Amino acid sequence: MWYVSTRGMAPRVDFEGALFSGYAPDGGLYMPEELPQLGGETLRQWSGLSYAGLVKALCSLFIGPELIPKDDLNGTSGDTGSAAIESVQGAKNVDIIVLLPKGRCTKIQELQMTTVLRENVHVFGVEGNSDELDEPIKAVFADVAFVKKHNLMSLNSINWSRVLVQMAHHFLAYFQCAPSLDTHPLPPVEVVVPTGAAGNLAAGCIAQKMGLPIRLVVAVNCNDIIHRTVQWGDFSLSETIKPTLASAMDIQVPYNMERIFWLLSGSDSQMTRALMEQFERTQRVNVPKELHSKLSEAVTSESMMDEVITQTMLRCWEENQYLLCPHSAVAVSYHYQQTDRQQPSPPRCCLAPASAAKFPEAVLAAGLTPDTPADILALERKEARCTPMRKGDDWTQMLRDTIENLSRQWQGHFQNTPE
């Protein structure tokens, strides 16, 4: 399996090359050169697999067994920062640097990252939003020689491996909701995806292309660039990012839309490069008519205000005694809209990306009482450590300096280690 850049100006790489990278050298994102096609028989076989089993089955299609044996493919998913920290804290041969938007995620989310005081964990609190903290990361990864010298990789959905694992959500949703797998053609299932950077949406579009019969709905908060793109082909920034209860979705630069444009345009890297370079220059693009038509066929969309989010959280609790996180509520809001209108539809699944325990502020805003687990409450009593990245600082240089200092420490360690 080979991987190519969505912008078509970088050499193709194998999975290892795509994994140990961020952006491709030409500024694009890596995608599989070809997608495996799954027939009904394969889907029927996969329907009995657990979530972990589905991840293994999917990953084995995209990773050569010579790189990672199938038995070694067990992984995780969650809030990118805290999940990544959990997976490598205390590891001997890797350091992790996490940038969090200070004051723009919940206190609990911050504490899950800042209270891990292991030597190989380095957390920066950025005085900016999620889009702004992506800029120094992109700048660092644009320096190919620097990336290779320091063996860097990214762990958000810039990285293909994150999108690959998210594909399992869509397969699991389909198998849980499809009324029968004994019919031909297989019945459709509607999957509602709450999204910010569009990684999970890209995963769903890829699953569609592989033959999974899902209909995708993208649900966003009032930072609605993806909704405007799907509805009217208006891929352009708003004047400001509006802070919402669904804070992880407060994003205006959904970089995975580049993958979706490339996929739906028939792997047209020239057009994708032109679109994205125009967006980077002007922050405004009108999606070409043919591509917009294909996007509208693949995805429908809706945008939800905070008031609707809290109403949905309250309704879901009253009707089901299930406490939604605000991001999950964005998706379930769409479901309630459709059922209240008595719109006919196939079976529907709403993806729930997080636990409500991390968002007590939103739970209180919905008029509900948060039920906070003991291990979450214990975070308040732990020592926290976080390096500030303030407005006016050169964030890219701070990131480069941190990486270079860590590399020097490693070099000194290896030089002082006896044979």
Residue, then its C-alpha position, 0 to 999 in steps of 0.5 A: m500500500w502506497y500513500v500519496s499527497t493530496r497536492g500531488m507534488a511529493p514522492r509517494v511513501d509507504f505506511e511508515g512514511a505516512l505515519f512518521s510525518g505530518y503534512a507532506p513536503d508539498g503541504g498536502l495530506y497523505m492518502p492511500e493511492e488506491l482504496p480496497q473495495l469491500g464486497g457484501e461477503t467481506l462485510r458480512q464476515w466483519s459484522g461479527l467482529s468487536y471494535a478492536g477486531l474491526v480496527k485490526a481488520l481495517c489496519s491490515l488492509f492499509i499496513g503491510p504485515e512486514l511493517i506491523p504484524k497483525d497481532d501488534l495492531n491493538g490501538t486507542s482513540g479519544d481526546t487526541g492530547s490526553a489519549a496520546i499522552e496516555s499511550v507514551q507517558g514514561a516510554k524510554n525512546v519517545d518524547i511527546i509535545v502537546l499544544l492545548p488552547k488555553g482556556r478554550c477547552t474544559k478545565i477537566q480536559e486541561l487537567q488530564m494533560t497538564t497533571v501528567l508529570r512524566e519527564n517525556v511529556h511536555v505540555f504547552g498552553v497556547e493563548g489562541n484557538s485551535d486553528e491558531l495553534d495548528e499554525p506553528i505545527k504546520a510550519v515545523f512540519a513544512d521543514v522536511a529536513f528538520v522533521k527527518k533530523h528529529n524523527l518527528m510525527s504528528l498525532n492529530s488527524i493531520n496524520w493518516s493513521r488517526v483517520l484510518v482508525q476512525m474508519a472503524h467507527h463507521f463500520l461498527a455503526y453500520f453493523q449495529c444499525a443495519p436491519s439485515l445483512d442478508t439482502h442485496p444490495l445491503p441496506p443503507v444506514e445514516v451516520v451523523v458525524p459531529t465534527g470540527a477538523a473533519g477527520n471523522l468525516a473524512a474517515g466516513c467518506i473513505a468507508q463509503k468509497m470502499g463500499l460501506p453503504i452509509r449515508l453521511v450527515v455532518a453536524v457542526n456548531c455555529n462555527d459552520i464552515i463545513h456546513r456552508t461548504v456542503q450546502w452552498g460550496d462556500f469554503s471560506l472563513s468567518e470573521t471570528i471563531k465563536p466559543t461554544l459549549a462544543s469547544a472541540m468543534d470551535i474550528q474554522v480551518p477543517y484541514n481534512m476537507e482537503r482529503i475529502f476534496w481529493l477523494l471526491s474529485g477522483s484523486d485530482s491533485q492538481m485541482t485540490r492543490a489549486l483550491m487549497e492554495q487559494f484558500e491559504r492565500t485568500q481564506r475564501v474558495n467557491v468549490p467548483k460546481e462538479l465537486h460541490s455536486k459530488l460533495s452534496e451527494a456524499v454528505t448532508s449537513e446541519s449547524m446547531m446553536d448552543e441553545v439547541i445543544t443544551q435542549t438536546m442534552l436535557r431531552c436525551w436525559e429526560e427520555n433516555q437517562y443518557l447524559l450526552c456530551p455537548h459534541s454528541a448533542v450536536a449530532v443527536s440534535y439532527h436526529y431529533q429534528q428529523t424525528d420531530r418532522q417525521q422525515p422518513s429515513p434509514p436506520r440512523c446512528c449518531l457518533a458520540p465522541a466524548s464523555a459528558a464527565k469532561f464537560p460539567e459546564a455544558v451539563l450545568a448549562a443544560g439544567l442537569t447535574p454532572d455525575t463526575p467519576a472519582d478519578i476525574l475529581a482527583l485531577e483537581r488535587k494533582e500538581a499541574r505543569c504547563t508552559p505558556m505560549r503567549k500572544g506575541d511569542d514566536w510559537t514556531q521558534m518555541l516549538r523548534d527550540t523545544i524539539e532541538n533541546l530534547s534532541r540534544q538531551w537524547q544525544g547526551h544520554f546515548q553518548n553517556t550510556p556504557e556499551 
